[in-house]
Each structure stands twice: as structure tokens, then as C-alpha cells.
Amino acid sequence: MKSDIHPAYNPVVFRDLASGVSFLTRSTASSNKTVEWEDGNTYPLIEVEISSESHPFYTGKQRIMDSAGRVERFNARFKTFGKK
């Protein structure tokens, strides 16, 4: 690899705001916020809205959308669209 052209790849703590779970990994992302991790070291903290700990696909808690009701509302709203 060429030197001085790649971003720094350092340990970072990601915190899922939805579930409160934090995990330590390596990333090129950086942050001004810091947190002290379980090993006693301080790492940059990046807060994310959703991760595999809270995403419905990974947790198995998917919501069933009422698609039939949505289609009926759409058709009712636009039933006269384009007619003269």
C-alpha cells in the first residue's frame, strides 16, 4: 500500500441507540465523543440509530405491514385522477 493516502484504521466503539448495546471494532470513522471501554482504554464513540442488535430482520421481530389497507386508501384517494 502507498503511504499517507489511506485513512487511519483504528479501534472505535459503536453504540446502538435503539437497544443500548455497544461493540468495539475497527473503522476509519472518527468522532469527538469518547467512551471508556471494558479493557480500561478510551476509544472514540459513534452512536448509530440501528444495528444488528435492534434491526427487525436480525431480531426476528418484523412488523407485518397492512398492505391491503394502504392500497385501498391509495385507490380511494386517486379514483378520480385522470378522469374528466
Backbone hydrogen bonds, N-H to C=O, Kabsch-Sander energy under -0.5 kcal/mol:
donor,donor_aa,acceptor,acceptor_aa,energy
5,I,2,K,-0.7
10,N,8,A,-0.7
10,N,27,S,-1.9
12,V,25,T,-3.6
13,V,44,P,-2.8
14,F,12,V,-0.5
14,F,23,F,-2.8
15,R,46,I,-2.4
16,D,21,V,-3.1
17,L,15,R,-0.6
17,L,48,V,-2.9
18,A,49,E,-0.5
20,G,16,D,-2.5
23,F,14,F,-2.4
25,T,12,V,-2.6
27,S,10,N,-2.6
35,V,43,Y,-2.3
37,W,35,V,-0.6
37,W,41,N,-3.0
40,G,37,W,-2.1
43,Y,35,V,-2.6
45,L,33,K,-2.7
46,I,13,V,-2.8
48,V,15,R,-2.7
48,V,46,I,-0.5
54,S,51,S,-1.3
55,H,51,S,-2.0
58,Y,55,H,-0.7
59,T,55,H,-2.1
60,G,56,P,-1.6
61,K,56,P,-0.5
65,M,63,R,-0.6
67,S,65,M,-1.8
70,R,66,D,-1.6
71,V,67,S,-2.2
72,E,68,A,-2.2
73,R,69,G,-2.0
74,F,70,R,-2.2
75,N,71,V,-2.7
76,A,72,E,-2.3
77,R,73,R,-2.1
78,F,74,F,-2.1
79,K,76,A,-0.6
81,F,78,F,-1.0
83,K,80,T,-1.6
